[in-house]
Amino acid sequence: MRVLLVTNGLGFGGAERIVEALAVDLHAAGDQVQSVATTRGGPIGDRLLARGIPVEILNLRSRLDVTLPLRLRRIADHFRPDVVHSHLAVSDLAVALAFPGRGPRLISTVHNSGVELDPVKRALWHLALRRFAQVLPVGPQVAAALPSGLPITIVEPSLVDPGAPRLDRAEARRRLGLPLDGPVVLAIGRLVEVKGFDVLAAARRQLPSQVTVAVIGEGPLRPALMQAGLTLLGSHPDAESLLPAADVVVSSSRSEGLPQVILAALALGLPVVATAVGGTVALIRSEENGLLVKSENPTALAAALHRVLFDPILAAKLGQAAQTELSHSPRTRAKMVAKVRAIYEGRA
């Protein structure tokens, strides 16, 4: 099978890492795979190239770049895909315009509800989704935000690999340059408004001074967050492998699809404190396998973090429950890839 994977960029975002997993695993299984980034390249593109997977960067020139779908179509005409699998709104629009008539099977994974889009862009995106043979929201919360009548199949993405080696706490902290002793709260995500790191910074001011609140990730809000009391660690490849550095993993997001950081933390048996938004509520049952708080509430976030940091019995209970549950869960990388491939072949 020939699969063209299309996404916006190739940095270390959640959607981009899902694209990487699909590309790598499909390629390893013998499929012909090519990746296209509609807006920008990045380190994931370099990693795909190193594995022999072709990558094209289209570099969206402006919001009104009418050449984008034409350039995408030229790549497809050369590659001759059986399936075009798009991720994120810009790429969905480009794919819908590039294939106005009969052609390859068009599939879109919808990673979020489009909360970052203005109303006009959201309306255009929803219109574009009607061109796809199947639309794969990452969970029921995302599906509920889409227009009715779409050919929807929910596919929960996952990067969890139960057989992957795990770093211990000390080695993970050394790699991040964090203190080997003392409580550490760790978050991973783009430094953008939707991730709520301003709320996390306000919560940090309500925690004892010996607590380190660290964030792995890059983005436009770095200058604003540099003086906010957070320890900014920058971008790291395979950031989730460094989660064992944490005593608590935190998500302060204002909106989420199905957060891979939380899924990875649960699989590792790490206690999680998160805002009750989007697909997070499908992963966390508060007081059972983690703690949920309302978004935009730094006081509640700080109180929940304090509880877990300074109550080792609670932390152990939450982590053990999470790890036990994930060990019997279908939320693994291998099962995700198998389901997506079945959809490509029309078997699901």
Sequence and secondary structure as in RCSB ss.txt:
>XXXX:A:sequence
MRVLLVTNGLGFGGAERIVEALAVDLHAAGDQVQSVATTRGGPIGDRLLARGIPVEILNLRSRLDVTLPLRLRRI
ADHFRPDVVHSHLAVSDLAVALAFPGRGPRLISTVHNSGVELDPVKRALWHLALRRFAQVLPVGPQVAAALPSGL
PITIVEPSLVDPGAPRLDRAEARRRLGLPLDGPVVLAIGRLVEVKGFDVLAAARRQLPSQVTVAVIGEGPLRPAL
MQAGLTLLGSHPDAESLLPAADVVVSSSRSEGLPQVILAALALGLPVVATAVGGTVALIRSEENGLLVKSENPTA
LAAALHRVLFDPILAAKLGQAAQTELSHSPRTRAKMVAKVRAIYEGRA
>XXXX:A:secstr
 EEEEEES  SS HHHHHHHHHHHHHHHTT EEEEEESS   HHHHHHHHTT  EEE    STT THHHHHHHHH
HHHH  SEEEEESHHHHHHHHHH  SS SEEEEEE S  TTS HHHHHHHHHHHTT SEEEESSHHHHHTS TT 
 B         TTS    HHHHHHHHT  SSS EEEEES SSGGGTHHHHHHHHTTS TT EEEEEB  TTHHHH
TTTT EE B  TTGGGGGGG SEEEE  S  SS HHHHHHHHTT  EEEE  TTHHHH  BTTTBEEE TT HHH
HHHHHHHHHT HHHHHHHHHHHHHHHHT S SHHHHHHHHHHHHTT  
